[in-house]
Amino acid sequence: MQVKFNMDKNRNETTKQDTKKVRNITPVDLDPVQRQRLLAQKKKLHRRRKLREWGLFTGYLTPSLAGVMLFFFLPLLMLLKTSVQKSSTNTDFIGFRNYERVLTNDAFISASKNTLVFALLAVPLAVLFSLLLALLLNSGIPGKSVFRSILLNPMMVPVASVVLIWQVFFSYNGVINGWEWIPHLFGHDKIDWLKSDQAQLVILIMFLWKNLGYDMVLFLAALNNIPTEILESAMMDGAGAFKRFFAIKMHYLSPTIFFVAIMSLINSFKIFREVYLLTGDYPYDNLYMLQHFMNNQFTHLDYSKLSAGAIIMCVVMIFIVGGLFFFESKFDADVEE
Amino acid sequence: MDDQLRARRRKQATLARRNVYIETPKTESFFEKMSSAERDAFFAKERIRSAKAIKRRSVKKKILIGIGLLLATAAAVMAIIPIFYTFLNSFMSSAEISGNYGVIFQSLSGHARDGAKYMSKTPILHLVPQRVSLEQYKALMFNSPTYLFKFWNSIIMVVPIVLGQMVIACLASYSFARYRKRRREVLFFSYIILMLMPFQVTLVPNYMIADKLNLLNTFWAIILPGIFSTFSIFLLTKYMRQIPSAYIEAATLDGATEWQIFTKIALPTCKSAIFALSILLFIDYWNMVEQPIVLLTDADKQPLSVFLSQINDAEIGIAFAASALYMIPPLLIFLRGEEYLVEGISRSGVK
């Protein structure tokens, strides 16, 4: 104690002396010319450092940026141009007539309707079921990690490999129709599942099968991040399991719910893979997705229509994603208060 | 009773304020009123009651865990059965396959549009082959080279994409993470938007530029956009922003160059993320369908993922083995790198 006190005292003295010295030495007023020169030098150094930082930033970014520009942004601009041209050979400006053509096209309308309906069904269900699965695995059952890896397995399996199995299950003479109570549930003796009004349901099952594992892992991570003290103190105060879930866990889970929703939305657009591999270019009406429409335009080589369609989708996607991000940031701000 | 107590306390308080203390009568506790025999009896009873309560609670917990286990097992079985089923069926002889599933594939609703023949029979799920045979695999390896060619096509496209995208993404995300500025965030945000764009949108630009560069119908038409896809940049940037700036400052003080900071600090800290992303990328591209069917018109160049769906009656005998072979690489990678994958996914969602 004594020693420390002494040291402090010494240091105080020396600093006092130093400041005195400094005050004595440095002139308060600089010669204006010299001041100008010093300032200029400082500015130059600052600029040089800034330039160097900018150079490093662009240096590291260039490979990616060049590729992205060449393969994504530049062609998008090209699309904008071709979308207002009459056709790829005739480059007359025709305004928004191509957009009109696309938006009044029955195939485009039904394709976007199907894609949208599927996304609206798939996203909430994926969020709900994966959350339930995560809660189930987190409820203290043994072998949690084993179940987690088993449930994550479907994500690893390529769609093409399980197409065969889905056909065995869902075709007209398939296994599901063999279990008679299932088609009876829908009021038929036998259903050709992929060519019926229930086709979306079948595709939904495939979607959930593939994506639940991934979403569940996201929720498990979020559940593990909830501070246990809060849960314990809530338990002490007599909050039941439901109260604890809705009042505390939901609060911590809400950013993950948004993330899972965004990821599911993106994955719901990839359902085209299953649909295409199972049913080919022209599936049953309620499975005709936007990608089918695009593919068929490719085969017809109708570029102006194609680019108008792509631009419309791009704008819609930007709005959806931007809206989700906006909503999330607003919601987050509410949560933090 | 309560009022009396309150009145007494109030009186006590007023007295205390005047510095007058009165002694409160000592209340006899619950146990002190009893005789020792009574007390023993009470404790014995209480012990039995609590033991029962504990037992009841543990039984209840066990039942709940049992139900949970049952549900989880059901989910796990549903998740694994298609995979399991493919593997087991790949060991059936082709005669057995066509015996079991011929009915299904004669009536396929897919590519033959209205050519489906409806039959009254339905197959039964055959999980275990009657006799284990490697006939399918033999036929696949030696008699049908197309499958192997397509498999090779898949490899030749996926491996360069994964490697190339990792290199470029590491560089770009380091630049986004270390040299962070307000205005540069706009560029980063446009990268995120691009990442979130479905294939329906990005494929048309890809097709346009491939057409302009004369790359259509070559592997480069798929590999190059794949390499520059912004998928992994978003996640890696998130990771690299978590590197404590103290590390980097310490390194600069010790005289490390920018390149050394990148290779000696940034990359090793993000090792697990890089592994996880490589796995995710590999699955995603191993699974690709949209790009090849648009960008590759040559049937010879299609990867196995597209080709596998075009099975018909004659080839059904080897289709299970081909499917099984096609899932082996991702499953092997999953077995090796599961912890990286889980960690990578987990950290991508948590802010």
Chai-1 contact restraints between the chains, C-beta under 6 A:
chainA,res_idxA,chainB,res_idxB,connection_type,confidence,min_distance_angstrom,max_distance_angstrom,comment,restraint_id
A,E53,B,Y179,contact,1.0,0.0,6.0,A-B,restraint_1
A,L56,B,E258,contact,1.0,0.0,6.0,A-B,restraint_2
A,F57,B,S175,contact,1.0,0.0,6.0,A-B,restraint_3
A,F57,B,Y179,contact,1.0,0.0,6.0,A-B,restraint_4
A,Y60,B,L171,contact,1.0,0.0,6.0,A-B,restraint_5
A,Y60,B,Y174,contact,1.0,0.0,6.0,A-B,restraint_6
A,Y60,B,S175,contact,1.0,0.0,6.0,A-B,restraint_7
A,L61,B,A172,contact,1.0,0.0,6.0,A-B,restraint_8
A,L61,B,S175,contact,1.0,0.0,6.0,A-B,restraint_9
A,P63,B,I168,contact,1.0,0.0,6.0,A-B,restraint_10
A,P63,B,L171,contact,1.0,0.0,6.0,A-B,restraint_11
A,S64,B,I168,contact,1.0,0.0,6.0,A-B,restraint_12
A,S64,B,A172,contact,1.0,0.0,6.0,A-B,restraint_13
A,G67,B,F228,contact,1.0,0.0,6.0,A-B,restraint_14
A,V68,B,F228,contact,1.0,0.0,6.0,A-B,restraint_15
A,F71,B,I209,contact,1.0,0.0,6.0,A-B,restraint_16
A,F71,B,P225,contact,1.0,0.0,6.0,A-B,restraint_17
A,F71,B,F228,contact,1.0,0.0,6.0,A-B,restraint_18
A,F72,B,L194,contact,1.0,0.0,6.0,A-B,restraint_19
A,F72,B,P205,contact,1.0,0.0,6.0,A-B,restraint_20
A,P75,B,P205,contact,1.0,0.0,6.0,A-B,restraint_21
A,P75,B,M208,contact,1.0,0.0,6.0,A-B,restraint_22
A,P75,B,I209,contact,1.0,0.0,6.0,A-B,restraint_23
A,L76,B,P205,contact,1.0,0.0,6.0,A-B,restraint_24
A,M78,B,M208,contact,1.0,0.0,6.0,A-B,restraint_25
A,L136,B,G68,contact,1.0,0.0,6.0,A-B,restraint_26
A,L136,B,L71,contact,1.0,0.0,6.0,A-B,restraint_27
A,L136,B,A72,contact,1.0,0.0,6.0,A-B,restraint_28
A,S139,B,G68,contact,1.0,0.0,6.0,A-B,restraint_29
A,I141,B,I65,contact,1.0,0.0,6.0,A-B,restraint_30
A,I141,B,G68,contact,1.0,0.0,6.0,A-B,restraint_31
A,I141,B,L69,contact,1.0,0.0,6.0,A-B,restraint_32
A,F147,B,A72,contact,1.0,0.0,6.0,A-B,restraint_33
A,F147,B,A76,contact,1.0,0.0,6.0,A-B,restraint_34
A,S149,B,E338,contact,1.0,0.0,6.0,A-B,restraint_35
A,I150,B,A76,contact,1.0,0.0,6.0,A-B,restraint_36
A,I150,B,A79,contact,1.0,0.0,6.0,A-B,restraint_37
A,I150,B,I80,contact,1.0,0.0,6.0,A-B,restraint_38
A,L151,B,A79,contact,1.0,0.0,6.0,A-B,restraint_39
A,P154,B,A79,contact,1.0,0.0,6.0,A-B,restraint_40
A,M156,B,I283,contact,1.0,0.0,6.0,A-B,restraint_41
A,M156,B,P330,contact,1.0,0.0,6.0,A-B,restraint_42
A,M156,B,L331,contact,1.0,0.0,6.0,A-B,restraint_43
A,M156,B,F334,contact,1.0,0.0,6.0,A-B,restraint_44
A,V157,B,I83,contact,1.0,0.0,6.0,A-B,restraint_45
A,V157,B,M327,contact,1.0,0.0,6.0,A-B,restraint_46
A,P158,B,W286,contact,1.0,0.0,6.0,A-B,restraint_47
A,P158,B,N287,contact,1.0,0.0,6.0,A-B,restraint_48
A,P158,B,S305,contact,1.0,0.0,6.0,A-B,restraint_49
A,P158,B,Y326,contact,1.0,0.0,6.0,A-B,restraint_50
A,V159,B,N287,contact,1.0,0.0,6.0,A-B,restraint_51
A,A160,B,S305,contact,1.0,0.0,6.0,A-B,restraint_52
A,A160,B,L308,contact,1.0,0.0,6.0,A-B,restraint_53
A,S161,B,S323,contact,1.0,0.0,6.0,A-B,restraint_54
A,S161,B,Y326,contact,1.0,0.0,6.0,A-B,restraint_55
A,S161,B,M327,contact,1.0,0.0,6.0,A-B,restraint_56
A,V162,B,P82,contact,1.0,0.0,6.0,A-B,restraint_57
A,V163,B,S309,contact,1.0,0.0,6.0,A-B,restraint_58
A,L164,B,A319,contact,1.0,0.0,6.0,A-B,restraint_59
A,L164,B,S323,contact,1.0,0.0,6.0,A-B,restraint_60
A,I165,B,P82,contact,1.0,0.0,6.0,A-B,restraint_61
A,I165,B,Y85,contact,1.0,0.0,6.0,A-B,restraint_62
A,I165,B,T86,contact,1.0,0.0,6.0,A-B,restraint_63
A,V168,B,I104,contact,1.0,0.0,6.0,A-B,restraint_64
A,S171,B,I104,contact,1.0,0.0,6.0,A-B,restraint_65
A,Y172,B,S107,contact,1.0,0.0,6.0,A-B,restraint_66
A,Y172,B,Y118,contact,1.0,0.0,6.0,A-B,restraint_67
A,N173,B,V103,contact,1.0,0.0,6.0,A-B,restraint_68
A,N173,B,I104,contact,1.0,0.0,6.0,A-B,restraint_69
A,N173,B,S107,contact,1.0,0.0,6.0,A-B,restraint_70
A,N173,B,M119,contact,1.0,0.0,6.0,A-B,restraint_71
A,N173,B,T122,contact,1.0,0.0,6.0,A-B,restraint_72
A,G174,B,I104,contact,1.0,0.0,6.0,A-B,restraint_73
A,V175,B,L125,contact,1.0,0.0,6.0,A-B,restraint_74
A,N177,B,T122,contact,1.0,0.0,6.0,A-B,restraint_75
A,G178,B,T122,contact,1.0,0.0,6.0,A-B,restraint_76
A,D192,B,S109,contact,1.0,0.0,6.0,A-B,restraint_77
A,L194,B,S109,contact,1.0,0.0,6.0,A-B,restraint_78
A,K195,B,S109,contact,1.0,0.0,6.0,A-B,restraint_79
A,V217,B,V342,contact,1.0,0.0,6.0,A-B,restraint_80
A,V217,B,I345,contact,1.0,0.0,6.0,A-B,restraint_81
A,L218,B,G349,contact,1.0,0.0,6.0,A-B,restraint_82
A,A221,B,S346,contact,1.0,0.0,6.0,A-B,restraint_83
A,A221,B,G349,contact,1.0,0.0,6.0,A-B,restraint_84
A,A221,B,V350,contact,1.0,0.0,6.0,A-B,restraint_85
A,N225,B,V350,contact,1.0,0.0,6.0,A-B,restraint_86
A,P255,B,K351,contact,1.0,0.0,6.0,A-B,restraint_87
A,T256,B,G349,contact,1.0,0.0,6.0,A-B,restraint_88
A,F259,B,G349,contact,1.0,0.0,6.0,A-B,restraint_89
A,I266,B,L196,contact,1.0,0.0,6.0,A-B,restraint_90
A,F269,B,P198,contact,1.0,0.0,6.0,A-B,restraint_91
A,R273,B,V289,contact,1.0,0.0,6.0,A-B,restraint_92
A,L277,B,S309,contact,1.0,0.0,6.0,A-B,restraint_93
A,L278,B,G110,contact,1.0,0.0,6.0,A-B,restraint_94
A,T279,B,G110,contact,1.0,0.0,6.0,A-B,restraint_95
A,G280,B,G110,contact,1.0,0.0,6.0,A-B,restraint_96
A,G280,B,H111,contact,1.0,0.0,6.0,A-B,restraint_97
A,L290,B,Q200,contact,1.0,0.0,6.0,A-B,restraint_98
A,Q291,B,Q200,contact,1.0,0.0,6.0,A-B,restraint_99
A,M294,B,Q200,contact,1.0,0.0,6.0,A-B,restraint_100
A,F298,B,V294,contact,1.0,0.0,6.0,A-B,restraint_101
A,L306,B,V204,contact,1.0,0.0,6.0,A-B,restraint_102
A,A310,B,V201,contact,1.0,0.0,6.0,A-B,restraint_103
A,A310,B,V204,contact,1.0,0.0,6.0,A-B,restraint_104
A,M313,B,Q200,contact,1.0,0.0,6.0,A-B,restraint_105
A,M313,B,V201,contact,1.0,0.0,6.0,A-B,restraint_106
A,C314,B,V201,contact,1.0,0.0,6.0,A-B,restraint_107
A,M317,B,M197,contact,1.0,0.0,6.0,A-B,restraint_108
A,V321,B,L196,contact,1.0,0.0,6.0,A-B,restraint_109
